[in-house]
Amino acid sequence: MATNTKKTAQRQGFKTGEHIVYPAHGVGQITAIEEQNVAGHSLELLVIVFEQDKMTLRVPVAKIASVGMRKLGDPAAVKKALETVRGRPRVKRTMWSRRAQEYEAKINSGDLISISEVVRDLYRSENQPEQSYSERQLYEAALDRMAREIAAVNKCSETEAIKQIEQNLAKSPSRLKAAAEEAEAEEEDGKEEAA
């Protein structure tokens, strides 16, 4: 199988060196465009490296659209995603297994807004009830995907991106109200102890 690599080439608007979003794996970087001969046919492949997962994927150029690969979001998309996490969590009253499937589908859609909805709906602050193991896993998967894209768009570290997401999560109206009620309750307790 003969392989030859083309340097800084461009296919369907994607070019080497560029960060992209692959729905099932999140943010990756196109490192090369290769040509391989498979069963007598020449096939062009994008070589995508997902550094955090230590994984390399080869995607046929002809399959780019069908796999849902897309360019990174722009700063406006990041802003909208951060606004989404500030919203009121929407939790359906359906069985957890059904909700978990929906969350999983949103995470794997590769859509930044859908992923930020999962982060918003599954986030738990310290004063909220414990999460189940599977809720925590889905929350962390969504947070990781969201942080990787924000970090790539804003050219910052993933840690900084997570901090930014968590600051926005804390600004949710329901969370601000809960924090105010907790502070009020603590103040009342303090007065009773002083009396």
BELRA-V384898 format. One record per run of one state. SS is the DSSP state (A for helix, B for strand, O for the rest). FROM is the first residue (numbers start at 1). TO is the last residue. Records with the same first field share a line. If there is no record, write none. Layout:
SS: FROM-TO  FROM-TO
This chain:
O: 1-2  7-9  12-13  16-18  23-25  39-40  51-54  68-69  72-74  87-95  110-111  123-132  155-157  171-172  195-195
B: 3-6  10-11  14-15  19-22  26-38  41-50  55-60  70-71
A: 61-67  75-86  96-109  112-122  133-154  158-170  173-194
